[in-house]
Amino acid sequence: MPSQRKFAVYAWGVFFYNLLVIAWGAYVRATGSGAGCGAHWPLCNGVIIPREPRIETMVEFSHRVSSGLTLVLVVILVIWAWRAFTKGSLVRKAAVFAVVFTITEALVGAGLVLFELVAENTTLIRAFSMMVHLVNTYLLLGALTLTAWWAARGEPERLVWPGVNGLILVVGLVGLLVLGASGAVTALGDTLFPAGSLTEGFQQDFSPTAHFLIRLRILHPVIAVSVGVYLLAAVVWLRRSHNTPVQVTISNLLIGLFACQLALGIMNIYLLAPVWLQMIHLVMSDLIWAVLVLAAETRLGFRATFERPAHQAVEVGIESAAPENP
């Protein structure tokens, strides 16, 4: 239906807008502008619109405005989903989750400001809050991804558990959450304790007297390589079973994105984590998460329209007399 196609375009637009907001949030954290509005929320320095603001205030205020617009966009998303899709639709449910995680995202951000877990704060609670923030962001993006995907491709008739393949995918999703959380802590350490050179950075990482945020930085590359090897092995394993062209495309995209992410990680270390590269690195991690969510959906979702295995298909969406689970 035309309305549903327009909805899918809008949903993807909301998804990519969120990537921009997330990237700007990384800029706020990396430049130490999180305290630009003081310990006030939702007001900025006690007023609605700051007057004669400092650069830090302008950066933080613009992030709050862009984040507020996200809530407006997802509310429109869920209202539109209710009008365009029938009762019980998975698109409706995913859109509702997008609203829920947008609200919790705002609450986490408010907590960071109100409890002054910004700027030069180096406490353990701030590190934990950053991990919670990252996980919530992933859940929000996952909900938006499924909303747009189901609206564009069509909903599965039902979700089924694909045996050991399901367990492999769940472990991959959890691994990516752990990797993202460790990346959030690493980025915080890079911001609060910048190194003057690559040699100085390594000396900081292995110093027994260094701050815990510095010593934790060494864990992120180890986790990244481990998760990368696991995902590569998982893709190889999953390809041994029935694969549709869509599943092959998604798995290839996942491998390509993760390879680029590892290269960006090496550059991040070598260049001493410049702000622009931190932003790109974060957005790339968000895209990898979204693609892995789609990889899981194509294994869990049963559709009556059967797509032949990639080595047999001549076009996507060929119907079969004997439907199978992709």
Secondary structure in CASP SS format (residue, H / E / C, confidence):
PFRMAT SS
TARGET T0000
AUTHOR 0000-0000-0000
METHOD secondary structure of the structure
MODEL  1
M C 1.00
P H 1.00
S H 1.00
Q H 1.00
R H 1.00
K H 1.00
F H 1.00
A H 1.00
V H 1.00
Y H 1.00
A H 1.00
W H 1.00
G H 1.00
V H 1.00
F H 1.00
F H 1.00
Y H 1.00
N H 1.00
L H 1.00
L H 1.00
V H 1.00
I H 1.00
A H 1.00
W H 1.00
G H 1.00
A H 1.00
Y H 1.00
V H 1.00
R H 1.00
A H 1.00
T C 1.00
G C 1.00
S C 1.00
G C 1.00
A C 1.00
G C 1.00
C C 1.00
G C 1.00
A C 1.00
H C 1.00
W C 1.00
P C 1.00
L C 1.00
C E 1.00
N C 1.00
G C 1.00
V E 1.00
I C 1.00
I C 1.00
P C 1.00
R C 1.00
E C 1.00
P C 1.00
R C 1.00
I H 1.00
E H 1.00
T H 1.00
M H 1.00
V H 1.00
E H 1.00
F H 1.00
S H 1.00
H H 1.00
R H 1.00
V H 1.00
S H 1.00
S H 1.00
G H 1.00
L H 1.00
T H 1.00
L H 1.00
V H 1.00
L H 1.00
V H 1.00
V H 1.00
I H 1.00
L H 1.00
V H 1.00
I H 1.00
W H 1.00
A H 1.00
W H 1.00
R H 1.00
A H 1.00
F C 1.00
T C 1.00
K C 1.00
G C 1.00
S C 1.00
L H 1.00
V H 1.00
R H 1.00
K H 1.00
A H 1.00
A H 1.00
V H 1.00
F H 1.00
A H 1.00
V H 1.00
V H 1.00
F H 1.00
T H 1.00
I H 1.00
T H 1.00
E H 1.00
A H 1.00
L H 1.00
V H 1.00
G H 1.00
A H 1.00
G H 1.00
L H 1.00
V H 1.00
L H 1.00
F C 1.00
E C 1.00
L C 1.00
V C 1.00
A C 1.00
E C 1.00
N C 1.00
T C 1.00
T C 1.00
L H 1.00
I H 1.00
R H 1.00
A H 1.00
F H 1.00
S H 1.00
M H 1.00
M H 1.00
V H 1.00
H H 1.00
L H 1.00
V H 1.00
N H 1.00
T H 1.00
Y H 1.00
L H 1.00
L H 1.00
L H 1.00
G H 1.00
A H 1.00
L H 1.00
T H 1.00
L H 1.00
T H 1.00
A H 1.00
W H 1.00
W H 1.00
A H 1.00
A H 1.00
R H 1.00
G C 1.00
E C 1.00
P C 1.00
E C 1.00
R E 1.00
L E 1.00
V C 1.00
W C 1.00
P C 1.00
G C 1.00
V H 1.00
N H 1.00
G H 1.00
L H 1.00
I H 1.00
L H 1.00
V H 1.00
V H 1.00
G H 1.00
L H 1.00
V H 1.00
G H 1.00
L H 1.00
L H 1.00
V H 1.00
L H 1.00
G H 1.00
A H 1.00
S H 1.00
G H 1.00
A H 1.00
V H 1.00
T H 1.00
A H 1.00
L H 1.00
G H 1.00
D H 1.00
T H 1.00
L H 1.00
F C 1.00
P C 1.00
A C 1.00
G C 1.00
S C 1.00
L H 1.00
T H 1.00
E H 1.00
G H 1.00
F H 1.00
Q H 1.00
Q H 1.00
D H 1.00
F C 1.00
S C 1.00
P C 1.00
T C 1.00
A C 1.00
H C 1.00
F H 1.00
L H 1.00
I H 1.00
R H 1.00
L H 1.00
R H 1.00
I H 1.00
L H 1.00
H H 1.00
P H 1.00
V H 1.00
I H 1.00
A H 1.00
V H 1.00
S H 1.00
V H 1.00
G H 1.00
V H 1.00
Y H 1.00
L H 1.00
L H 1.00
A H 1.00
A H 1.00
V H 1.00
V H 1.00
W H 1.00
L H 1.00
R C 1.00
R C 1.00
S C 1.00
H C 1.00
N C 1.00
T C 1.00
P H 1.00
V H 1.00
Q H 1.00
V H 1.00
T H 1.00
I H 1.00
S H 1.00
N H 1.00
L H 1.00
L H 1.00
I H 1.00
G H 1.00
L H 1.00
F H 1.00
A H 1.00
C H 1.00
Q H 1.00
L H 1.00
A H 1.00
L H 1.00
G H 1.00
I H 1.00
M H 1.00
N H 1.00
I H 1.00
Y H 1.00
L C 1.00
L C 1.00
A C 1.00
P C 1.00
V H 1.00
W H 1.00
L H 1.00
Q H 1.00
M H 1.00
I H 1.00
H H 1.00
L H 1.00
V H 1.00
M H 1.00
S H 1.00
D H 1.00
L H 1.00
I H 1.00
W H 1.00
A H 1.00
V H 1.00
L H 1.00
V H 1.00
L H 1.00
A H 1.00
A H 1.00
E H 1.00
T H 1.00
R H 1.00
L H 1.00
G E 1.00
F E 1.00
R C 1.00
A C 1.00
T C 1.00
F C 1.00
E C 1.00
R C 1.00
P C 1.00
A C 1.00
H C 1.00
Q C 1.00
A C 1.00
V C 1.00
E C 1.00
V C 1.00
G C 1.00
I C 1.00
E C 1.00
S C 1.00
A C 1.00
A C 1.00
P C 1.00
E C 1.00
N C 1.00
P C 1.00
END
